[in-house]
């Protein structure tokens, strides 16, 4: 593991939809085993950045490199290999509603591994147990609560032991306790799987407690204002906006320490 | 071998303490099943200690196997010592056993025959009751609208008229033209034997105006517009938009169902007349190919159809419009809350609409026959 080399690097990236540019000139590095946060106010383009990083929208300018490989310029085989090394959880879980939880988690295993039915069933039971949903195999997404959706989504995302985990607003809509548990779960799973995590969020407690690196996007400036360890940025960022955001305009200063 | 058991101490004659040595690469797909780990453990064993000095690579497969071993050890009351395992592995095991498994209800027992019949019958009865309630609600909303009190927006009605009317012209043209031609071919085979080809015009005209114009347009609209209504309203149900309307005090009947229904009621007779004309043109195309003069065909058609025939077709088409809208909107409003349910709603809308249409058409024909029109 070489910590000096970037695991994911974003270079001169412009993001947006069609002609509408949301953010320009993004430059930052994500290191192996980072818990990296994309932060910023509502509507600044956090989720859009994520969509550019996970291969859903091709950027108009600049590139995202995964250990030196540009997803959008790679051939189909490399693309598939990259996709398989990622685990992505979406804002509301994005579980397939016509499949039970077991089938949801089993899908990537059935498509991309040659495990036997028995092995798949065991793996599914294990992944569901990891996220605290043991015994829920036969349940359908419509029978579960919002928090369970997110955890089941996480179980599906880690089905193939991914190198890189993406989360879009993991704790949005969860109560503080559940959100704290999910944070801990993310940290533990990431450590155990030796993976790197990229989280889109504006939950200050999560950012300051588990984040090791972050980038701050600003809607007005249409670019990133700062990047680095959120705990350092809280007090030492040259940008006042970043310090204000991380300290909730000053009120959370003591909590953050 | 990825694992082996060894006696912890040589002096231990009864194998009470065992060391489980894990070695090599544990990769998902080429690892032994969990049972094989504990198959060879003797009954006398009380403690198993995990030794991972020779373990090189491991992924989920090792955690899965150890989890099964843990469960087995609990059942056999054997003490499993994992303290020598890598920290991350211990953490994973702790995480996976932190929350006890949810105990599902004791399986789904298939109910007895008569119970199933009863369930089936009540389900259908509830369906029928819901449809009747729905029709009642729509009627009330319509009365409100007539009284000018309904929260129905005019721009919605116009939007749905545009969706259902002008945008459906192409497919109605194609189908009506072909149906007219089919009718003409069908008749000409019989009529030619009598040397009465000219009566093809009568057959096509009466057939289109009284029957096929209204029915074929309705079938097209059931597939095109009825299914779209079900999908639109179903997606709104999934997105909680219908809940939002209800809590704003806006009647879904007045705001969502009525504009769609009114649009179809307005557009169906127009499409029907259009289909009638195109169908007769299709008939003329075929007939002129069979030594019938075009002018003659037109004259014959004029003589064949009177205003009563046209009215019978138009009355049908208005009713068909109502039936399609009711089938589509009810399927959408009753839709479940996931993407699967939206597909079911669209299917339901089309199937129900076609059943309604054919039943209503038969009823109309019996009625017309009794009335002598």
Interface residues (C-beta under 8 A of the other chain):
Chain A: X97 X98 X113 X114 X115 X118 X119 X122 X123 X126 X127 X129 X130 X132 X133 X134 X135 X136 X138 X141 X142 X161 X185 X188 X189 X191 X192 X194
Chain B: X28 X29 X33 X34 X59 X60 X61 X63 X64 X67 X68 X88 X89 X91 X92 X95 X96 X97 X98 X99 X100 X101 X102 X103 X104 X336 X337 X338 X339 X340 X341
